[in-house]
């Protein structure tokens, strides 16, 4: 027989040493997915070194303090870690009941960006400036809300035993739930986040067991929509230039193709083992724009070389592998869909970020999970880690 273990460790009185309770078979500590936790923590710490290397000499943005971004990156990591612990403590099942509130707050957040409270950075109006050097990007939290909201709707009838898979009406409701914040994000416009959310939706639908015609239908709509957007000239000039530079890497190397050209030079100069941490010529010379955020992988490529780049990709791979395992071993559809949605989110965002640094994907302005500087992104990915850990911890085990 199986039962769901709670967070408390029963049967261990105060006479037992604390470490006995801490490492007991049914304790939270023993049941955490440590490969995910250690990989995410290692990536974040590597990111702190890369962010420091990219910003220590940039007096125009670090306010004359070489440790400005390093301190804030570590602060973001600390807050993100606390959010993960809070998510585990609350549990993904409790958050399922809070989805309407979380969804409403996420939609409200992206709507506020379109008001005078919003700020435009690098052509995207997707920030709310909080002051003191801190800002908030609500679209990052929309990713969490979409995963939880769609999972709640798609799994309701299945987990209740009423159906083997979600029906068409349920799929339409789930797509409508996701469409509202995505349309707001597109109005900013934030093309990168829109791409990540779209792939996440596809991952959620695949994991839910929805009919394949929905998948093919969405892909068709996506292709037709992309062509329509291009033909109707709905993209901003800088977005068109990014795609043009991707299509022709040699296009205007000192203008629209500058970012990708400098990124490839930085990564290519790293060789096998790199030029050494804090010794990259391109990084020290400040040739690559946004190197602490969108192009942070170029710092790794130049200073840590091919070996460092493979290490980062390998750690991301460990997180994805373990998350896939959590999704596969879950006994309820809700947990499976949440874990699968996180896999789709992390995998595409990582591929897009690294791909644009390598020149195999268009520049879309999205961070590398756990590594790039940015509080909102750091908070969101650590909440996602907390959801994965909660699913792992609360999974039914043999009594």
C-alpha positions in Angstrom: 0.0 0.0 0.0 1.1 3.5 -0.6 0.7 6.7 1.3 1.8 10.3 0.9 4.3 11.3 3.5 4.0 14.6 5.1 6.8 17.0 5.9 6.8 16.2 9.6 8.9 13.3 10.8 6.7 11.4 13.1 8.0 8.9 15.6 11.1 10.8 16.5 10.8 12.3 19.9 13.0 15.1 21.3 15.3 12.5 22.8 16.6 11.7 19.4 19.5 13.9 18.1 18.5 16.5 15.6 20.7 15.1 12.9 18.8 11.8 13.3 15.6 13.5 12.5 17.3 15.6 9.8 18.5 12.5 7.9 15.6 10.2 8.7 14.2 8.1 5.8 11.0 10.1 5.6 12.6 13.5 6.2 12.4 16.2 3.6 16.2 16.4 3.4 16.6 12.8 2.4 13.8 13.0 -0.2 15.0 16.1 -2.0 16.4 15.8 -5.5 20.0 16.7 -4.7 21.3 16.6 -8.3 18.8 19.3 -9.2 19.6 21.4 -6.1 23.4 21.1 -6.4 23.4 21.7 -10.2 21.2 24.8 -9.9 23.3 26.2 -7.0 26.6 25.5 -8.9 25.2 27.3 -12.0 24.2 30.3 -9.9 27.6 30.5 -8.3 29.4 30.1 -11.7 27.1 32.9 -12.9 28.2 35.2 -10.0 31.8 34.9 -11.2 30.8 35.5 -14.8 28.7 38.5 -13.9 31.5 39.9 -11.8 34.0 39.5 -14.7 31.6 41.1 -17.1 30.8 44.2 -15.0 33.8 44.9 -12.7 35.3 47.3 -15.3 32.1 48.8 -16.7 32.0 52.0 -14.7 29.1 53.3 -16.8 26.7 50.8 -15.3 28.3 49.6 -12.0 28.2 53.1 -10.4 32.0 53.0 -9.8 31.7 49.9 -7.6 33.3 46.8 -9.2 31.3 44.6 -6.9 28.0 46.3 -7.6 26.5 43.5 -9.8 28.2 40.7 -7.9 26.6 41.7 -4.6 23.2 42.0 -6.2 23.5 38.7 -8.0 24.3 36.9 -4.7 21.4 38.8 -3.0 19.1 37.6 -5.8 20.4 34.0 -5.3 19.8 34.2 -1.6 16.2 35.5 -2.1 15.6 32.9 -4.8 16.8 30.1 -2.5 14.4 31.3 0.2 11.6 31.3 -2.3 12.5 27.7 -3.2 12.3 26.7 0.5 9.0 28.5 0.8 7.6 26.7 -2.2 8.6 23.3 -0.8 7.1 24.2 2.5 3.8 25.3 1.0 3.8 22.4 -1.5 2.7 22.2 -5.1 -0.7 20.9 -4.1 -1.4 23.9 -1.9 -0.2 26.2 -4.7 -2.7 24.4 -6.9 -5.5 25.9 -4.8 -3.9 29.3 -4.9 -3.6 29.4 -8.8 -6.4 31.9 -9.3 -4.7 34.4 -7.0 -1.2 33.7 -8.5 -2.6 34.0 -12.0 -4.4 37.2 -11.2 -1.3 38.8 -9.7 0.9 37.8 -12.7 -1.6 39.3 -15.1 -1.8 42.4 -13.0 2.0 42.7 -13.0 2.4 42.6 -16.8 -0.5 45.1 -17.1 1.2 47.5 -14.8 4.2 47.5 -17.1 2.0 49.2 -19.8 1.1 52.0 -17.4 3.4 54.9 -16.4 5.0 52.6 -13.8 6.6 50.6 -16.6 10.1 51.3 -18.0 11.7 50.7 -21.3 15.1 49.0 -21.4 16.8 47.9 -24.6 13.6 48.5 -26.6 11.4 46.4 -24.4 8.8 47.9 -22.1 8.8 45.0 -19.7 10.2 46.4 -16.5 8.9 48.1 -13.3 11.7 50.1 -11.7 11.6 49.8 -7.9 14.4 52.2 -7.1 17.8 51.6 -5.4 19.1 49.9 -8.5 16.4 47.2 -8.4 13.7 46.5 -11.0 11.0 43.8 -11.6 10.2 42.0 -14.8 6.7 40.6 -14.3 6.8 38.4 -17.4 9.2 36.1 -15.7 6.5 35.2 -13.1 4.0 34.7 -15.8 5.9 31.6 -16.9 5.3 30.1 -13.4 1.6 31.1 -13.5 1.0 29.6 -17.0 2.6 26.3 -15.9 0.5 26.0 -12.7 -2.7 27.4 -14.2 -2.7 25.1 -17.3 -1.7 22.1 -15.2 -4.6 22.8 -12.8 -7.2 22.9 -15.6 -5.8 20.1 -17.7 -5.5 17.6 -14.8 -8.7 18.3 -12.9 -10.9 15.7 -14.6 -8.1 13.2 -15.1 -6.9 13.2 -11.4 -10.5 13.0 -10.3 -10.9 9.8 -12.3 -13.6 11.2 -14.6 -11.5 11.0 -17.8 -8.3 9.5 -19.2 -7.2 12.7 -20.8 -8.4 16.3 -21.0 -11.3 17.0 -23.4 -11.4 19.7 -26.0 -13.3 22.1 -23.8 -10.7 21.9 -21.1 -7.9 22.4 -23.6 -9.6 25.5 -24.9 -10.0 26.9 -21.4 -6.3 26.2 -20.7 -5.2 27.9 -23.9 -7.4 30.9 -23.1 -5.9 31.1 -19.7 -2.4 31.3 -21.2 -3.4 33.6 -24.1 -4.3 36.5 -21.8 -0.9 37.2 -20.3 0.9 36.3 -23.5 -1.0 38.9 -25.5 -0.1 41.5 -22.9 3.6 40.5 -23.1 3.5 40.7 -26.9 2.2 44.3 -26.5 5.4 45.3 -24.6 6.8 43.9 -27.0 8.8 41.1 -25.4 9.4 38.6 -28.2 11.8 36.4 -26.2 9.5 35.8 -23.4 6.6 35.1 -25.8 8.7 32.4 -27.5 9.5 30.8 -24.2 5.9 30.8 -23.1 4.7 29.4 -26.4 7.1 26.4 -26.2 6.1 25.9 -22.5 2.5 25.7 -23.5 3.3 23.0 -26.1 5.2 21.1 -23.5 2.3 21.3 -21.1 -0.2 20.1 -23.7 2.1 17.2 -24.7 2.5 16.0 -21.1 -1.3 16.3 -20.4 -2.2 13.8 -23.0 -4.3 16.2 -25.0 -5.1 15.2 -28.6 -2.3 15.6 -31.0 -4.5 17.7 -33.3 -4.1 20.5 -30.7 -0.4 20.4 -31.0 -0.4 20.4 -34.8 -3.1 23.1 -34.8 -1.0 25.3 -32.5 2.1 24.8 -34.6 0.2 25.8 -37.7 -1.3 28.8 -36.0 2.2 29.8 -34.8 3.7 29.6 -38.3 0.8 31.5 -39.9 0.9 34.1 -37.1 4.6 34.6 -37.5 4.3 35.1 -41.3 1.4 37.5 -40.7 3.3 39.5 -38.1 6.2 39.8 -40.6 4.1 40.7 -43.6 2.0 43.3 -41.7 5.2 44.9 -40.3 4.1 44.5 -36.7 7.6 44.0 -35.4 9.7 47.0 -34.1 12.7 48.0 -36.2 15.2 46.6 -33.7 13.5 43.2 -33.7 13.6 43.1 -37.5 17.2 44.0 -37.4 17.9 41.1 -35.0 16.3 38.6 -37.4 18.2 40.2 -40.4 21.5 39.8 -38.5 20.7 36.2 -37.8 19.8 35.5 -41.4 23.0 37.2 -42.6 25.8 37.1 -39.9 28.0 39.4 -42.0 25.3 42.0 -42.2 26.5 45.4 -40.9 29.1 44.0 -38.4 29.4 47.5 -36.8 25.7 48.0 -36.6 22.8 45.5 -36.4 25.2 42.6 -36.5 27.5 43.9 -33.9 26.2 41.9 -30.9 26.3 38.5 -32.5 29.6 39.2 -34.3 31.3 40.2 -31.0 29.7 37.3 -29.2 31.2 34.8 -31.7 34.6 36.4 -31.5 34.6 36.1 -27.7 33.5 32.5 -27.7 35.9 31.6 -30.5 38.9 33.1 -28.8 38.4 30.9 -25.7 39.6 27.7 -27.3 39.6 24.6 -25.2 40.3 25.9 -21.7 39.8 29.6 -22.1 41.9 32.7 -21.5 41.4 32.5 -17.8 38.8 33.8 -15.5 38.8 37.7 -15.5 41.4 37.7 -18.3 39.2 37.6 -21.4 40.2 40.2 -23.9 36.7 40.8 -25.3 35.2 40.9 -21.8 37.8 43.1 -20.3 37.6 45.4 -23.3 33.8 45.6 -23.0 33.2 44.7 -26.6 30.1 42.5 -26.0 27.0 44.4 -25.0 24.7 43.1 -22.2 27.3 40.6 -21.2 26.1 40.1 -17.7 22.6 39.2 -18.9 21.7 38.1 -22.4 25.3 37.3 -23.5 26.7 35.9 -20.2 27.6 32.7 -22.0 30.2 34.6 -24.0 32.1 35.3 -20.8 32.2 31.5 -20.1 33.2 30.7 -23.6 36.0 33.2 -23.7 37.4 32.9 -20.1 36.6 29.2 -19.4 36.7 27.9 -22.9 35.0 24.9 -24.5 35.4 23.0 -21.2 33.6 25.8 -19.2 30.8 26.0 -21.7 30.3 22.2 -21.7 30.2 22.3 -17.9 27.4 24.9 -17.9 25.4 22.9 -20.5 26.1 19.7 -18.6 24.7 21.1 -15.4 21.6 22.4 -17.2 21.3 18.9 -18.7 21.3 17.3 -15.2 18.5 19.6 -14.1 16.4 18.7 -17.2 17.2 15.0 -16.8 16.1 14.9 -13.2 13.0 17.0 -13.9 12.0 14.6 -16.7 12.4 11.7 -14.2 10.3 13.5 -11.6 7.6 14.1 -14.3 7.7 10.4 -15.4 7.5 9.0 -11.9 4.7 11.2 -10.6 1.4 9.4 -10.0 -0.9 12.4 -10.6 -1.3 14.3 -13.9 -1.1 17.7 -12.2 2.4 17.0 -11.0 3.5 15.5 -14.3 2.3 18.5 -16.2 3.9 21.0 -13.9 7.3 19.2 -14.1 7.0 18.8 -17.9 6.1 22.5 -18.3 9.3 23.5 -16.3 11.4 21.1 -18.5 10.0 22.8 -21.7 10.6 26.3 -20.2 14.2 25.6 -19.0 15.2 23.7 -22.1 14.1 26.2 -24.7 15.2 29.3 -22.8 18.7 27.7 -22.3 18.9 26.7 -25.9 17.8 30.1 -27.2 20.2 32.0 -24.9 23.2 29.9 -25.7 22.1 29.6 -29.3 22.0 33.4 -29.9 25.5 33.7 -28.3 26.8 31.0 -30.8 24.9 32.6 -33.7 22.6 29.6 -34.3 19.5 31.4 -32.9 18.2 35.0 -33.4 18.9 37.5 -30.6 15.8 37.5 -28.4 16.9 39.1 -25.2 16.3 36.3 -22.7 18.5 35.3 -19.7 20.3 32.1 -19.2 18.6 30.3 -16.3 20.5 30.5 -13.0 23.5 32.1 -14.7 22.5 35.5 -16.0 22.2 38.6 -13.8 18.6 39.5 -13.1 16.4 39.2 -10.0 13.1 38.4 -11.6 14.6 35.6 -13.6 16.5 34.2 -10.6 13.4 34.3 -8.4 11.2 32.5 -11.1 13.7 29.7 -11.8 14.2 29.0 -8.1 10.5 28.9 -7.5 10.4 26.3 -10.4 13.1 24.3 -8.6 10.9 24.5 -5.5 8.0 23.1 -7.4 10.1 20.2 -8.7 11.4 19.5 -5.2 7.9 19.6 -3.8 6.7 17.0 -6.4 9.6 14.8 -5.5 9.2 15.2 -1.7 5.4 14.6 -1.7 5.5 11.7 -4.2 3.7 8.6 -2.8 6.3 6.1 -1.4 6.0 2.6 -0.1 4.8 2.6 3.5 
